[in-house]
Amino acid sequence: MKNRIIVFVVCVAVLASVAVGYTVYALQRDKARAAGGEGVRPVAGAVDLAPGGSARLVFRDTAKGPGFGRLAQVRVGSPQGGRQVDTQACERSYAAAGRLLCLAGESGLVVHHYAELRDSRMKLLKRIQLPGLPSRARLSADGRMAAWTAFVYGDSYTSAGFSTRTGIYDARTDTVVPTLEAFEVRRNGKDFTPPDRNFWGVSFLKDDNTFYATLGSAANGGTFLVRGDFAARTMTVLRENVECPSISPDGTRLVFKKKVSDDPSKPWRLYVLDLASMRETALAETRSVDDQGDWLDNRTIAYSLPTGSSAFDVWRQPADGSGRPQLMVTGAYGPSVVR
């Protein structure tokens, strides 16, 4: 028994040191990227989240320079035009209906991460501490429902047995559900609660109750698409091999990443799923996309691809599998559309 306790304590210490080490590395890497290059200098209030006017693409600036890691925007109709960069820093973000969900770290002796819900002027509305490193962020179309995913102890998708925590916040009722693991899950009419279950990549329907997400379980065959009922605290398994679903504006389709290879350099490909027929369509993009894509409109998908250390570009492509990918914005990560 004594030896087991020692092994457990050592394992916890190793996991903690990995988390701290990665956080320190990420901070140093990001600081170095912000110090070099020209980029766009941040200005308070530069990003306009208010609904109305021309559609704007909001994202995390990854261009080398003073704006690195800050919230930025471009016009969807002229994405290569003038970029506006705000002083608000986010590691992950999503904007909708005049609100912003910002996953950000607070420096100190120990770095803590938070999910912050802000209004169109960046005023803080709600702050919730995360249990680990930010991974995914999503708001419902009207900004009421917020969902986030964090890696626990700094694990990643590419590591064996990674662990995530996904939570949801209802801004209307001020209700926080810190983990979806508390929800009942059914598969083929039977209880489905594998002990190694993880959830990530939430996307909401317009009713602010129904959502789609990924359930992962290595012991039960990989990843599954689930449809959730927030009020009932239940989820139903719909399909296998689905990750990071994102609902279309009309609520009829999901774009998601599907595992198509065991090659760690190119494991995923983007697909669109028609929810009525459950028919999949492979998109034209053949590069591996490790992102929860978003919809520019009912016909077009936007997503991020890496270009190097800390840097990403945003691409777009038709949602019906036709055409070919087009570069939309350089030095950008995690697109969302404000209309």
C-alpha positions in Angstrom: 0.0 0.0 0.0 2.8 2.4 0.9 4.5 1.8 -2.5 1.2 2.5 -4.3 0.8 5.8 -2.4 4.4 6.8 -3.4 3.7 5.9 -7.1 0.5 8.0 -7.0 2.2 11.0 -5.5 5.0 10.8 -8.0 2.5 10.6 -10.9 0.6 13.6 -9.6 3.9 15.5 -9.3 4.9 14.6 -12.8 1.6 15.7 -14.3 1.7 19.0 -12.4 5.3 19.7 -13.5 4.3 19.0 -17.2 1.4 21.5 -16.9 3.6 24.2 -15.3 6.4 23.5 -17.8 4.1 23.7 -20.8 2.5 26.9 -19.5 5.9 28.6 -19.0 7.0 27.4 -22.4 3.9 28.8 -24.1 4.2 32.1 -22.3 7.8 32.5 -23.4 7.0 31.5 -26.9 4.1 33.9 -27.2 6.2 36.7 -25.7 8.9 36.2 -28.2 6.5 36.2 -31.1 4.9 39.5 -29.8 8.3 41.1 -29.5 9.3 40.7 -33.2 7.7 41.7 -36.5 5.7 44.7 -37.4 2.0 43.5 -37.2 -0.8 45.8 -36.1 -0.6 47.7 -32.8 -3.5 47.0 -30.5 -6.0 49.7 -29.7 -8.7 49.5 -27.0 -12.1 49.2 -28.5 -10.8 48.3 -32.0 -13.0 45.2 -32.3 -16.7 45.9 -32.9 -18.9 43.1 -31.5 -22.2 45.0 -31.8 -24.7 43.3 -34.1 -25.6 45.0 -37.4 -23.6 46.5 -40.2 -21.4 44.4 -42.5 -20.3 41.0 -41.4 -17.0 40.8 -39.5 -14.7 37.9 -38.9 -13.4 37.9 -35.3 -10.3 35.9 -34.4 -7.1 35.6 -32.4 -4.3 37.5 -34.0 -1.3 35.3 -34.6 0.7 37.6 -36.8 4.2 38.3 -35.5 4.2 41.7 -33.7 2.6 43.7 -30.9 -0.9 42.4 -31.6 0.0 38.7 -31.2 -2.5 36.9 -29.0 -5.0 39.8 -29.1 -8.6 39.8 -30.4 -8.8 41.1 -34.0 -11.3 41.5 -36.8 -11.6 42.0 -40.6 -14.6 42.5 -42.8 -15.8 39.2 -44.2 -16.4 40.9 -47.6 -12.8 42.2 -47.7 -10.7 40.0 -45.4 -7.4 41.1 -46.8 -8.2 44.7 -46.0 -7.4 46.6 -42.9 -7.1 44.5 -39.8 -8.2 46.0 -36.5 -6.6 44.6 -33.3 -8.0 45.1 -29.8 -6.1 45.2 -26.5 -8.2 42.2 -25.2 -6.0 39.1 -25.1 -7.6 35.6 -25.5 -6.1 32.2 -26.0 -9.4 31.0 -27.4 -12.4 33.1 -28.3 -15.8 33.1 -29.9 -18.1 36.1 -30.6 -21.9 36.2 -31.2 -24.8 38.6 -30.7 -22.7 41.4 -29.2 -20.9 39.0 -26.7 -17.5 37.5 -26.5 -16.4 34.3 -24.8 -12.7 34.7 -24.1 -10.5 31.9 -22.6 -7.5 33.7 -21.1 -4.7 33.2 -18.6 -3.8 35.3 -15.6 -0.1 35.5 -14.9 1.3 35.0 -11.4 3.3 32.5 -9.4 0.8 30.0 -10.8 -1.0 30.7 -14.1 -4.8 30.3 -13.8 -7.1 30.2 -16.8 -10.6 31.6 -17.0 -13.7 31.6 -19.2 -14.8 35.2 -19.4 -18.1 36.4 -20.9 -17.9 40.0 -22.1 -20.2 42.4 -23.7 -19.7 44.3 -27.0 -17.5 46.9 -25.1 -15.4 44.2 -23.5 -17.1 44.7 -20.1 -16.7 41.6 -18.0 -20.1 39.9 -17.3 -19.0 36.6 -15.9 -15.7 34.9 -15.0 -15.3 31.1 -14.4 -12.0 29.5 -13.5 -11.0 26.6 -15.9 -9.5 23.4 -14.6 -6.7 23.4 -17.2 -5.5 24.8 -20.5 -8.0 26.4 -22.9 -9.0 24.3 -25.9 -12.4 25.2 -27.4 -14.9 28.0 -27.0 -18.4 28.5 -28.3 -21.5 30.7 -27.9 -25.0 30.2 -29.0 -26.3 32.4 -31.8 -27.9 34.8 -29.3 -25.0 34.8 -26.9 -27.0 33.3 -24.0 -25.2 29.9 -23.8 -21.5 29.6 -23.5 -19.4 26.4 -23.6 -15.7 25.8 -23.1 -13.3 22.9 -23.1 -10.0 22.7 -21.2 -7.2 20.1 -21.2 -6.6 18.9 -17.7 -2.9 18.8 -16.7 -1.9 20.1 -20.1 -2.8 16.9 -22.1 -3.4 17.2 -25.8 -5.4 15.4 -28.5 -2.3 13.6 -29.7 -1.4 12.1 -26.3 -2.7 8.7 -25.1 -5.5 9.0 -22.6 -5.9 12.8 -22.7 -8.4 14.3 -20.3 -10.7 17.2 -20.9 -13.4 19.1 -19.0 -16.2 20.8 -20.8 -18.6 23.2 -19.1 -21.6 25.2 -20.1 -22.9 28.6 -18.7 -26.5 29.8 -19.1 -26.2 33.6 -18.9 -30.0 34.1 -18.6 -30.3 31.9 -15.4 -26.7 32.4 -14.3 -26.3 28.6 -14.2 -22.9 27.0 -14.4 -22.5 23.3 -15.3 -18.7 22.8 -14.7 -18.6 19.4 -16.5 -20.7 17.5 -19.0 -19.7 14.3 -17.3 -22.6 14.9 -14.9 -25.1 14.4 -17.8 -26.8 11.0 -18.5 -25.7 9.5 -21.8 -27.8 7.0 -23.8 -26.7 4.9 -26.8 -29.2 2.7 -28.6 -31.6 3.2 -25.8 -29.1 2.0 -23.1 -27.0 3.8 -20.5 -23.5 4.7 -21.9 -21.1 6.0 -19.3 -17.6 4.6 -20.0 -15.2 5.5 -17.1 -12.8 7.2 -19.5 -15.3 9.4 -21.2 -14.3 12.9 -22.2 -16.4 15.7 -23.9 -15.3 18.6 -26.1 -16.4 20.8 -29.0 -19.9 22.0 -28.1 -22.2 23.7 -30.6 -25.7 25.1 -29.9 -28.9 25.1 -31.8 -30.9 28.4 -31.8 -33.3 27.1 -29.1 -30.5 27.6 -26.5 -31.2 24.1 -25.1 -30.2 21.5 -27.8 -26.5 21.1 -28.4 -24.0 18.8 -30.2 -20.7 17.7 -28.9 -18.0 15.1 -29.0 -17.8 12.2 -26.6 -14.4 10.4 -26.5 -13.7 7.0 -25.0 -10.7 5.0 -26.0 -12.1 1.9 -24.3 -15.3 2.1 -26.4 -13.9 2.7 -29.9 -12.9 6.4 -30.1 -15.2 9.4 -30.6 -18.9 9.8 -30.9 -21.3 12.6 -31.9 -23.8 13.3 -29.1 -26.9 15.5 -29.1 -27.5 17.1 -25.7 -30.6 18.4 -23.9 -29.3 21.1 -21.5 -32.5 21.3 -19.4 -32.9 17.6 -19.1 -29.1 17.1 -18.5 -29.1 14.2 -21.0 -27.2 13.3 -24.2 -27.8 10.8 -26.9 -25.2 9.1 -29.1 -25.9 9.6 -32.8 -22.8 8.5 -34.7 -19.2 7.4 -34.4 -16.0 9.1 -35.5 -17.1 12.7 -35.1 -15.1 15.5 -33.5 -15.7 19.2 -32.9 -19.1 19.6 -34.5 -20.3 23.0 -35.6 -23.9 23.7 -36.5 -24.9 25.6 -39.6 -26.9 28.9 -39.3 -30.0 27.1 -40.6 -29.6 24.3 -38.1 -29.6 21.5 -40.7 -26.0 20.5 -41.0 -22.8 20.0 -39.0 -19.3 20.5 -40.1 -16.9 18.2 -38.2 -13.4 16.7 -38.3 -13.3 12.9 -38.9 -10.3 10.6 -38.2 -9.2 9.2 -41.6 -5.6 8.1 -40.8 -3.4 6.8 -38.0 -0.6 9.0 -39.3 -0.2 11.6 -36.5 0.8 14.3 -39.0 -2.5 14.1 -40.9 -5.2 12.2 -38.9 -8.3 14.3 -39.7 -10.4 15.6 -42.6 -13.3 17.9 -42.6 -16.8 16.6 -43.4 -20.3 18.0 -43.4 -23.1 15.9 -42.0 -26.8 16.4 -43.1 -28.8 15.9 -39.9 -32.0 14.8 -41.7 -30.4 12.0 -43.8 -27.2 11.5 -41.8 -25.3 11.6 -45.0 -21.6 12.7 -44.9 -19.9 14.9 -47.5 -16.1 15.2 -47.6 -14.9 18.7 -48.1 -12.3 19.7 -50.7 -9.7 20.4 -48.0 -7.3 17.4 -47.9 -4.9 18.8 -45.3 -5.5 17.7 -41.7 -7.6 20.3 -39.8 -7.4 20.2 -36.0 -10.0 22.9 -35.4 -13.7 23.4 -34.6 -14.6 25.1 -37.9 -17.3 27.7 -38.2 -19.8 28.7 -40.8 -19.4 32.1 -42.7 -22.9 31.5 -44.0 -25.0 28.4 -44.9 -22.7 27.7 -47.9 -19.2 28.4 -46.6 -16.9 26.9 -43.9 -14.1 28.8 -42.2 -11.3 27.0 -40.3 -7.7 27.5 -39.0 -4.5 25.8 -40.3 -1.0 26.1 -38.7 1.8 27.9 -40.5 4.5 27.5 -37.9 5.2 28.0 -34.2 2.2 29.7 -32.7 1.1 31.0 -36.2 -2.1 30.1 -38.0 -4.1 31.2 -41.1 -7.8 31.1 -41.6 -9.1 29.4 -44.8 -12.5 29.0 -46.3 -14.2 26.5 -48.7 -17.7 25.6 -49.9 -19.8 23.4 -47.6 -21.0 21.1 -50.4 -17.6 19.5 -51.2 -17.1 21.5 -54.4 -14.4 24.0 -55.3 -11.1 24.3 -53.4 -9.8 25.9 -50.2 -9.0 29.6 -50.3 -6.8 31.5 -48.0 -8.9 34.1 -46.2 -6.8 35.8 -43.5 -3.1 35.3 -42.7 -2.0 35.3 -39.1 -5.4 34.4 -37.6 -6.8 31.6 -35.5 -10.3 30.6 -34.3 -12.7 32.4 -36.6 -16.2 33.4 -35.7 -18.6 35.7 -37.5 -20.4 38.8 -36.1 -23.3 39.9 -38.3 
